[in-house]
Amino acid sequence: MRRISVSAISRFALAGALLAGGLSQPVLAQDEAGAADDDQLGTIVVTAQRREENLQDVPLSISTLSDERLAAIGSGGQDVRALSARVPSLVVESSFGRTFPRFYIRGLGNTDFDFNASQPVSVVYDDVVLENPILKGFPVFDLDRVEVLRGPQGTLFGRNTPAGIVKFDSVKPGNEVTGHARLSYGRFNALTAEGAVTLPIVDDTLSARLSVLYQRQDDWIDNDNPSAPEDDALEGYEEIALRGQLKFTPTDEQELLITGQYRDLEGTARVFRANIFTRGERGLNANFDRDSVTVDGQNDQQIETYNIAARYTHDLGPVSLISVTSLWGGDAASVGDVDGGFGANFLPPDLFGPGQIPFTAETQDAVPFLTQFTQEVRLESNGDGPFDYQVGFFYFDEDLRIDSTNFSTLGDPFNPVGGPNIFVRQRQSSEAFGIFGAVTVELTDQFSVSGGLRYNDDERDYSVVRSLDTQFPAFLQNPLGTVTRSVSDDNVTWDISATYAATDHINLYARIARGYRAPSIQGRILFPPATATPLEDGVTIGDSETIQSYEAGIKATVLDGRGRINLNGFYYDLNDAQLTAVGGGVNANRLINADNVRGYGFELDTEFKPIPELLLTASLSYNNTEIQDDGLTTAACGATRVDTFPDVSLCTLLDPIVTPAAPFSAAIVNIDGNSLPQAPRWIANWTAAYSIPVGAGEVYAFTDWSYRSKINFFLYESVEFQDGGQLEGGLRIGYKTDSFDVAGFVRNITNDESAVGGIDFNNLTGFVNEPRIWGIEAGFRF
């Protein structure tokens, strides 16, 4: 696909960025708080405790993002990864691109790249937990709010929430005709069209809302493979997402909301770049060119997911009965040239590169079948009295199939005819239930206490089969029979908190919480040792982990309602921590348990409106994580000796070496004392929105900036597999009225080039952040 000329737009966007200077939520974000007047910040309503409450009254560390602010952050077709570093302590990254996001809160996450990866950050979409990674990337559009809940959420939300929750709430149908439409066009022929409309069908009884998102982008990365060069070969995609809602209110006491959702995406998988790091040096090297790669393998992905859900609410007087039933399903496939280059070292020098490619690596992971059924029933008290409570039951059932394939990219000594040569088929069924209750008691007008308790029960059955092409070398043959595993556990999680209203505008709170992650199984056994026995089959188990968290904070409204300051500090102990060792000597995942991971830090959220025309926000977080396990080891980067391939680029290890590397075998290092991967100590972001009345509307400028400090890509530490920091900014300048909005935008203004992950089993391969993009957007609402 052909690239458009954008030099004029580029000059306009950069000039706007310079004029904005240090400004750093479109002006639309003033609506985020529902302000009572132009001089004050309004109340932010959250549902972090399953009922609508003022953010300032909830004894939790919470950040929110409205649909308007999300639209600015997501300008130009950004996906859910655009949330990364936009609120304190949150990181989102992916080695699959748009298909499979990985979330981290307070340093806790999971670098696992298998489609059955268990993550300690839960994603909840309209009160429904999305467990499988391919569901967590559902597009963010037509949303009322996003809430990021930090710390264990083991009472009301249950299993697999020891780090926290990212909670999405869509706009619901109302009783009036309302809607909006947005259309944007930008760099790389990127087109985004979004629209939503609410239609009353029967007055105050039946209404519907339809929401649609369409996004596309041209390929823009050239493939400079000498044998088959192609301009504009990679990074294009096309995606459509739909949401339909039907609300039926037969009486004042009853409401039924039926929701259906659908997503279809086709495009490029994550682009891997061979040897963009240099042994012994930090940062990207001269091999890195954002606009080109040299690969010889496939690079495609597709995903299709769908959902049908029903939420029923019945007001019974003193209590309300709430039932949430949901069925999610889908399939996905992603294939990538994992070595990031072309050819291999056994070929003549001009037939491989860039740098050394010890062997070819091209793999595909697919989910041919996924279903997830959930049912929750709960009773919650009504009224504004001093005693509130909730009790409920939750059921979860998942059936998952995963097919993984290794390809011989070219005819080589291991597979002269090329093509697929190793096949792994995983089957997993999971079942869980929970019984929970929570209560809040106002002991005085100023002091209240809350507590909750939940019983969790989890079971998982798993099987995997590996087969090999008949031409695979005999000395590497190890097809294995069917390998089965089963895990189960039950656990009690709880939390207790206290809130003290020091004044009408200052709340103090403290919270102690216990969270739990269920046991998990990892069996992506494409490359276990050829000598493996049924007892050494490469399938690993992560035992249950538990977390004990302590948090205290202050939430203050200042400057006569024109400012808001929320600050908290926290400490946690994560016991039997489930960690994922990826890469190493082979392209595999292994689950290991660390005795303990300790974490501590603070989070600060501020918002100020010094004058009606100016809205400023700033947030900051500090997270210190440390693995505490004297004997914990893992395999380091793959080729750490040069006996076989004398010119292979090697990584420089910073951890104590327990077992030196040998040919075809990585070094084993001790990782006690290391920080967690993808866990920056510092995250900061700041925004500014300024408007000037003009005619019937206003001209506005909005800019947002985010920063994260150094991250390591793996459990072990090396000089090369890390990134020293990332700073990205965005700018939006436009004119709006109550009915329409026209704007120009630019994302990643400075064109920051940062590595966000690496592949370590073959060479010094990495992948990077998104480039600078710009465009124009028009929208209207009614």
N, C-alpha and C positions, 0 to 999 in steps of 0.2 A: 504494500500500500504506500501511496506517495505522501510525503511530508509537505505541509504547507509552509509558505513563507511568513515569518512572524516577526521580522526585525522591527517593524513599527510598533507592534504591540509590546515587544520586549523593551524598547526605549521608553514607552509610556509607563509601563509597570515599574521599571527601575527608577525612573524619575519620581514616580509617586512614592516609592519606598524611601528615597532620599529626603523628600519633603516631609514624610511622616517622622523621620528622625528616630528618636528614641521611643515614640509611641509604640506601645506594644500592648473578641466578641464583637461581631458587627454591631452597629448601633441598635440593631434588632435585639441584641442581648439585653437591652434595658427592659424588654418585656419578660425576660427570663424569671424575674422575681415577682412579677405581677405587681408593680409599684402602685401605691395608692395615689401618688402625685409625682410631679416632675422633680421635686426636690429630695425625695427620699428613696431608699431602696425598699422594695416590697418584701413580703414574706415568701420564702421558698418552701413549697410544700413537697414533702418526700413520703415515700411509702416503705421505708427501710424496715419498719416493724409491722408490715402487712396492713397498715391503716394510715390514713392521711394525717400528717403531723407537720408542725413547723420544724424546719431543719435545726433551728437553734435549741429546740427542746429535746432532741433525740440524743441519748447518751452513747453516741457512736461517732467514729471518724468517717465523715461522708463528704464527698464532693459531687456536684451535679453539673450536668450540661443540658441545655435546652435544645430543641430541634433547630432553632435559628442559629445558635452557635455551632451546632454540628454541621449545618449546611455550609458555614464559612470554612470550618476546618476541612470538610470533605470536598471543597471546590475542586473541580477538574477531575472528578471521578475517583477520589481517594476511597479506600475501603476502611474496615474497622481498625486497621493498624494505625490510622491517623489519630486515634485516641492516645497513642503512646506518648507519655510524658506531658499530656495535656492537663493532668491533675496530679497531685502529689502521690508518689510511690507506685505509679502504674507504668508498666512497660508492656507493649504488645509487639511481637515479632513473628516471623514465619520463614521457614525454609521451603514452603510450598507456594508462596505468593498469596493470592486472594482466597485460596481454598481452605487453608488450615492455619488459623491464627493461634498463637500461644500467648497466654496472659500471665503476667507476674505482678504480684502486689507485695510490697514490703520485702522484696527479694525472693519471695517464694513462688516458684513456677515449675515448669518441666520442659526440658529441651528435647524430649522424646519426639521422634518424627514418624512413629508408626500410627496407623489410623485407629488403634485402640488405646492410645495414650491416655493415662489418667492424669488430670490436672488439679492442683489444689485451689485454683481460682475457678469458681463456678460462674457460668453465664446463665442468667434467668431472663427469659423473654416473655413478657405478659404473664408473670406468675408461673411459668413453666421452665424447669431446669433443662438446659441443653447439654447433654453429657458428651456426645461424640464430637471430636474436633471439627468434622465437616459441617456440623450444624452451627457451630459457634461463629462462623464467618457470615451468617445471614446478613444481608445488607442493612445498614442503618438508614432508614428513611421514614418520613411521616411519623416521627416520634414526638411524644409529649415531653419526655425527659430521659436522661441517662443518669443513673446513680451508681457511684463507685463506693462500695461499703468495704472498709478496710478492717482487717482483723477477723478472727473466727466468727462464723455465723452458723454455729452448730445447733441452735435451738429451732428457729423458725424455718430455716432453709436446709439444715441437715448435713448429709454426707458430702464429703469432698469439697468442703468450704473452709479449710483451716487458714487459708490466706485471705479470703474475702470473696466478694461477689461483684460482678459487673451486671447491672440490672437495667434492662431496656423496657420502657413502657410506651406503647404506641398510642396515637390519638384515637379516641373512641367516638363512635357515632353519637350525635346529639339530636336535638329536635328542631333544628333550623338548617336551612340550606347554607352550607359553608364549604369552602375549599380553597385550593391554591394550585398554582402551576409554576414550574421553573424550567428554564431551558438555558443551557450553557454550552459554549463552544470554545475550544482552546487548543493549545499546543498538541502536536501529534494527531491532529484531526479528532481530538477527544470531544465527544458529545454526551451530555447528560440531560435527560428529560425526566422530570418528576412531577406527578400530579396527584391530587386527592380531592374527593368530593363526598360530602355527606348529604343524603337525600332522605327527608322524612317521607315515609310511605303512608302510615296511618298516624294521625295527630297523637303525639305523646304515647303512642303504643308500639309502633314499628318504625325503625329507621335503619339505614344502611350506609356504610362508608366503603368506598373503593379507593385503594392507593396503588400507584404504579411507579416503578423506577426502571428506566432504560439507560444503560451506559455502554459506550464503546470507545475504543482507541485503536489507532493504527499501530502496526509494528514499526519500531523506530531504531532498533539496534541492528547494525550490520553484522553479518557473519562472514569473517574474512578467511574462512577455511580455504587453503590454496586449491584444493581439489574441487570445491563446489562453492565458490563465493556467492553471496546473495546480499543485496542491499535491503535494508528494512525487513529483517527476517524475524525479529523477536520482540516481545513485550506488548503485542496487541491483545485485545480481548473484546468480547461482546457479552453483555449480561442483561437479563431482565428479571425483575422481581415484582410479585403481585401480592396484595393483601386485600381480602374482602371480609367485611364484618357486617353482621346482621344483629341488631339489638331489638329484643322483644320484651315489652314491659306490660304484661296483661293487667297488673294491679299496681297500686302504690308500693306494695310489699315485695313484689317479685320482679326479677329481671333475669333474662337469659341472653347471653352474648355468644354467638357462633362466629368463629374465625377460621378462615382458610388462607393459607400462604403458599407461595411457590417461588422457587428460584431456579434459574437456568444460566449457567456460565460456561463459555468456551473461550480458550485463549492460551496464552503462553504460561508455562510453569515458571518457577523461580529460575533466573538465569545465573548459573554458576560460572565463575571466572578463574581459570587456572593460574596459579602462581602469581597472584597479585600482591603477595607478601614476599619479603626477602629474608632468608635465614639470618637471624641475629639482629634484625632491624624492626622497628615499630612503624606501623602505618602502611598505606598503599604505596606500591612502587611504580616504576615506569611501565610495567606490563598493563597497568590498569588504564583503560580508555572507556569512559562511560558509554560512548556511542558505538562500540564494537566489541565483538568477542571472536574467538576462533574455535568452533565446536564441530564435531562430526556426528553427533547423536540426535535423537529426537528431542523435542521440547514442546509438549502440549499438555493441557489439562482440561477437564470438564467436570462439572458438578451439577447435579439436579437434586433438589430437596423439596419437600412438601409437608404440609401440616394441616390438620383439622383439629379444632379445639372447641370446647364448650365450657363457659363459665356461668354457673347458676347461683343467684343470690336470693335468699328468702329472709325477710325481716320478720322474726317471730316475736317481736316485742322487746323483751329484755336481752335477747341474743339474736344474731343473724347466722343462718346456715349458708356456707359457701362451699361450692363444689367446683373443682377445676379438673376437667378431663382433656387429655391431649394425646394425639398420635402424630409422631414425626416419622418420616421415612426419607430415603434417598439413595443415591449412588454417586460415585466419584471415581476418577482415574487421573493420575498425574505421572508423566514420564519425563525424565530430565537427563541431560548429559552431566553426570555427577562429577566426572573428572575435570570438567570445565575447559577441556582443550581438544586437540585432534591428534590422531595417531597414537603411537606408543614408542617407548625407548628401543624396542627390538627392531624398529624400522630405520631406514637411513635418516640422517639428521634433518634433512629438509622435509621429512614426512611426519614430524610430530612437533608439538609445542602448544602454547608458548611455554618455554622452560621445559623441565623434565616431566614426562608423563609415564610413570613406571608401568602402568597397565591401563587399559580402557575400563571405564565404569559407566554404565548406563542402566538405570533401573526404573521400573514402573511399579507404583503401588496403586491398588484399586479397591474400592468398596463396591462390589456388585450388588450388595443387599444390606440394608440397614432399616430396622424398625425400632422405635422407642415409644413405649406406652407409659403414661403417668396418670395417676389419679390421686387427687388430694381432696379431703373433706375436712372442714374445720368449722367450729363454732366460735364466734367472737362476740364479746359483750357490746351492748349499745349504751349510749348515754354518756354524759360528761361527769359522772360521779367520781369518787376518790378511788374506785376499785375497777380496773379493767383486766380482762383476761382473754386468752385464746387457748383452745385445745383442738387437736386434730390428728389425722392419720394420713400417711403418704405411702404410695406404692409405685414402684419403678420396675419396668421389665424391658430388656433390650436384647435384640438378636442381631448379631453383627458377623459379616463375612468379609475377609480381606484376602486379596490375591496379590502376591508380589512376584515380579519377574526380573531376572537379570538378563541383559543382552550382551552379546559379543558384538561390539560396534562395527568391527571389521574382521575379515578373515585373519586369524592369528593362530599361533601354535596350539592354543588351548581349544579353539573351535574354528577349524579352517573354513567352514562355510558361513560363519557369522550367524546372527539372529539370536533368538531366545535360547538360553541354555540352562537356566535354573528356575524352578517354579516352587513357590511356597504358598500354601493355602491354609489360612487360619479361620477357625470358627469359634465364636465366643457368645455365650448367653449369660446374662447378668440379671439378677433379681434382688430387690431390696425393698424394705419397708421401714417406716419410722412412725413412732407415736410421740407426740410432743404436746407441751403446754407451756404457757408463759403468762405472767401476771405483773401488773404495775399497781402499786399502792401509794397514794398520796398521804403521807403521814402528817404533814402540815401543809400550809399554803406555800411553803418554800421548799420542802424536802419530800422527795419521793424515792422509792426503791423499786427496782424491777428484777425479775428473775425468770429463768426458763430452764426446762429440762426436756431432753429428748432421748429416746431409746432407738438405736439404729441396728438393723440386721441386714447383712449383705452376703450373697452367694454368687460365685462365678464359676462356670464350667468352660473349659477351653480345650481345643485340639488343633494340631497343626501337622501337615504333611509336606515333605519336600521331595521333589523329583528332579532328575537331571536329564539333559539331552544325552542320547546314546553316544554322541561323539565327544562328550566331555572326557578328558584324559583319565585313564583308569586309576592313576595314583591319586587323583582328587575325588574319585567317586565316593559319595557318602549320602545316598538318597534318604536314609532313615525311614522307618515306618511311621505310623501314626503315633504322635506323642500327645498325651493328655495330661492336663493339670486341673485341679479344682481347689479353690480357696473359699474360705468363709470366715466371718467374724461378726461379733456383735459388740456394741459399745454404747456408753452413756455419755452424752455431751451436755454442756450446761453453760449458763452465763448468769451473772449477777451484776447489777449496776446501781449506782446512786446518783441522784441529781439534786443539786442545791442551788436555788435561785438567790444569789447573793444580793442582786437588785432586780428591778424590773427589766433590766437590759443585759444582765450578766448571769450566765449559768455556769456552774462548775459541775463536772461529772467525773466519775471513776468507774471502771469496768474491769471485771475479771471473767475470762471466758475460756472454755475448753472446747477444742475442735478435733475433728477426726477425718482421716482419709482412708477409705476402704482398701483392702489388699488388691493388688493388681498383678497381671501376668504379661510378660513380654516375650514374643516368640517370632520375631522377624528374622528367621534363621537362614537367610540367603547364603551366608558365608561363615558357618562355624568350622572349626578345624576338621580336616578330612579324617582324622583318627578318632573323632568323637564317638562315644558309646551312648547307648540309651540313657545312661546316667550323666552324660556330658553332652547333651543334645543342643545346647545353646538356649533353651527356654529358661527364663529366669522369673523369679517371683519377688515382688515387693511386699513385705509384710505391712500391716496397718501402721499408720503413723498417728500420733496424737500431739496436740499443741496446747500449751498453757500460756495464756496471754494476759498481760496486765497493761492497762491504759488509763490515763487521766488527762483531762483537758479543760479548757475554758472556751465558752462561746459567748461573744460579746457583740452587742449592737452599740455603735458609738456615733458621736457627732450628730446627735439628734436624728438618728435614723439614716444618716448619709454614709455610714461606714459599718462594716461587718468584719470581725476578726475572730477566727476559729483556730485554736492552737492546741495540740495534744502531744504527749510523749508516750512511748510504748516500749515494752520489753517482752520477749517471748522465748520459750524453750520448746523446740520441736524435737520430740523423742521418736526414735526409730524412723528417722526421716527417709522417705522414699526419694532416691536420687536416680538419675538416668545417666549412665556412661555411654556416650555415643561415639562412633568412629573408632579411633584406636587402630589396631592392626587390620581390622576388617570393617566394612561398612555395615555396622550392626548397632543395636541397642542392647544394653544390659541393665537390669534393675538391681540396685544395691541399697542397703539400709545403713545409714549412718547412726551411730549411737545418739548423737544430738546435733542440732543446729541452733545456735543462739543468735538472736537478732534484737537490735534496739535502735531507737531513733526518734524523730519527731516529724510532725506534719503541720504546715501552716497554710491556711486559706484566708485571703483578704479580698475585700471588695469596697471600693470607695466611689462616691459620687460628689466630688467637691462642688461642682456647679451642675445645673440641669443638663447642660450640653455635653458633659464629659463623664465617662464611666471608666474606672480603672480597676483592674484586678491583678493580683500577684499571689503566687503560691510557691512554697518551698518544702522540700522533704529531704531528710537525711536517713539513710538506712545502712546499718553496719551488720553484716551477716558473717558468721564464722562456723565452719564445719568443725565439730569437736568429736574426734574419734581417732585415738592414737594409732590404731592398726589399719585404718581404711586406705585401700589402694585402688588404683585404676590404671588401665592401659593408656599410655600417652599417644602422641601423634605417631602415625603408622610407620613410616620408613625412617627410623632413627639410626640406622647403620648403613654403611655404604658398601658392604661386602659384595652385594649382587649388582646394584646399580650405582656405579661410582660417582655419578654427577647429580644424584637426586637431591632436591632441596629438602633440608631437614629443619624441624622446629627446634628452638633453643629452650630446653626445659628449665624451669625455675624451682621445681619441687625436688625433694630428696628422691633419688633413684633407688628403688628396692631391688629390682632385677634389671640388669642392663639389657639393652636391645640386642637382638640377634637377627640374622637374615629371615625375612618374612615374619618377624615377631617384634612387636613394639615393646618399648621399655615399660616397666611397671613402676609407678611412682606413688609416694605417700601424699595424700591430699588433706591430712589433718591441718587445720588452721586456715585453709583456703576460704575465700568468700564464695558464695553461690554464683553460678553462671547467670548472665543477663541481669545482674543485680548492681546497678550503679549506686554509689553512695549518695550522690546528689541529683535531685531532679528539681528544676525550677521552670516556671512559666509565668508570663505576664502579658496582659492585653490592655489595649486602650481603644475606646470608641469616642469619637467627637463628631458633633453634628452642628450645622448652621441652618437655621430656617431660611428657605428660599421658596417664594410663591406658596403653593398649596402643600408643599412638602419640605424636605430638608436634604441638604448635601451632607454626606457622612464619610468618615474615614475610620477604618477599623484595622488594627494590626495586632498580631499575636506572635509570641516567641516562646520557644521551648528549648530547654537545655538538659542534657543528661551527661553525667561524668563517665569515667572509664568503665568499661565492661569487659569481662572475660567470656569467651565463647564456650568454654568447656569446664569440667570439674577440675582438671589440672591447670596449671598456669605455665604459660610460655611467653616468650618475647613477642612472637608473631601473632598468635591467635587472641587478639584483644583489640579494642578500639579506644582511643584516648579520650573521646568526648564528641558530642554532637550538638550543634546549635542550628536550629531551623526557625525561619520566620515567615509569616504570611501577611499579606496586605490586601485590603478590599476598599475600593473607593467607589461611591455611587450616589444616586439620587433616589429617594423613595417618598411615597405618600402613603396614605392609609390603604391604597388599592394596589399600587405597583412599586417595583424596585428594579432599577437598572444599575449594574455595577461592572467594574473591571476588577480582576483579581490576579494575584501571583502567589504561588506557594514555593517554599524553599528559596526565598529571595536571593540569598547569597550563594545558591547552588552548592551548598555544603556536600562534600563527598566523604561519607563515613561507611566503614564496614559494619555490618550488623550481624554477621554470622560467618562461620567457616566450615569447611570440609577438610578433615585432617587425616584420613586414612590412606590417601594416595599421593597428594602433593599439597602445596600451600594454596588451596583454593578458598575463595571467599565469595560473599554476595553483599550488595551495598544498598543504601537507602534510595529513595525516589529522587529523580532530578528536579530541577526548577521547572515549573509549569505555570502557564498564564492563560488567561482567556477572558471572555465577557459572559455576563449572565443577565437574563431578564426574567422577572417573575411578577405574578399578580395574585391577589387573594380576594375572596368575596365571602 
